[in-house]
Amino acid sequence: MGELPAAVRAALVEAQAQSSDPLVAFVYDLDALRRHVAALMADLPPGVELYYAIKANSEAPILAALAPLVHGFEISSGGEIDRLAACPQRKPFIFSGPGKLDSDLRTALSAGVEAIHLESLGEIQRLQRLARSLGRLQPVYIRINPQLPAGLTSTLAMAGTATPFGFDEADLHAAVAAVEAASHLQLQGFHVHALSHQHSVERHLQLLDFYLERWPHWRGLARRPESLVRLNVGGGIGVDYREGRRFDWARLCAHLRARLAAQAQPPLIRFEPGRFLAAFCGYYAMEVLDTKTSHGQHFLVCRGGTHQFRLPVAQGHDHPVLHLPREARATATGGKAWTVVGQLCTPKDILSRGQPLGEVRVGDLLVLPLAGAYGYNISHADFLCHPRPRQLFLDGHGSAPT
Ligand SMILES: *Cc1c(COP(=O)(O)O)cnc(C)c1O
């Protein structure tokens, strides 16, 4: 899983030295985030955009770091619109998700939302009413839940199966007709966010090929097909929490470039990943409070737990763990396989099992990488009333705690 970057290590050592209680903290390497996302942007073919789905991590320093780089943001609630409003740089934003409130839609319209992704017939009627009352012609996309070819779905599927998201293809004609009949809505294209945790470049490019094959048909459902110009292909690029292999984004982009060049009247394409942008920059650091053996299993009891970093239990994996001894010492390798647990009074509070960390002592730090997306924000931090962890954002010249 690699080494801890020197800046992250230094920030943790300093935070631990300053902390009166044993340390628990999230650390985000904003420079690494910028480098990673700038590289993804550089690979995009012409006519292809990349938005960031902020539900993966909407902390203010993350958004401020990404705003100059990405084409825009994807949001799914009024609260997320507030997060964007606090960002120093304004960027276009788009709004998807089931169960949108009228109040959230009104906030989005007033804030100049670039496009709203429609999820149901009822939502089309509500948005038409709201847009009319605000005197706004609102660009919209219709979200599709297509029948996917066999083998192209994943463990977390939003399409190709029964879900609350978007329209089945059988209902698409009615959805297009409903939008065309709405005086204050303007259909600009379609949206498909089919899955999460895509680890296979091969399958993902097959998925994109499939959408592009369907595009002429979907577009042909409109009275004026030429007015539909863009296909939002969602996010879902996976992060390999077990082996640490990176998804080959450059290869996906190269394929897409050739595929779009070969298609007559190709759509403009928009990606909206969350996890693949934010995951790599984050680290969750836990200080070891106790070591013990129970029924033959060796435990490291650490400050914090799954109430602050729920990702490993949510995904059912053993998270990679890096060991940062408190004092420099010759660390024996091999030896015990450790189970890393937190402070919760439940046997489910396990972050990782079978970690061959050698000799670990009370006061050492364990650092869990790949913690930048769906980490702290999907957790239930008030459980057991432990204080919340610090979040440190490293930005070039050192840390800016919040
Ligand atoms: C969550 C979500 C995304 C981002 O998904 P990732 O798996 O984090 O890339 C993109 N689009 C929509 C509509 C979403 O709900």
The ligand as an ORCA input file, in Angstrom:
! r2SCAN-3c Opt
* xyz 0 1
  C     -22.622      9.160     -5.466
  C     -22.825      9.630     -6.855
  C     -21.722      9.874     -7.679
  C     -20.302      9.577     -7.258
  O     -20.107      8.217     -7.112
  P     -18.612      7.650     -6.832
  O     -18.795      6.187     -6.715
  O     -18.133      8.304     -5.576
  O     -17.784      8.049     -8.004
  C     -21.957     10.374     -8.941
  N     -23.211     10.614     -9.376
  C     -24.297     10.388     -8.620
  C     -25.638     10.679     -9.164
  C     -24.136      9.887     -7.338
  O     -25.214      9.648     -6.587
*
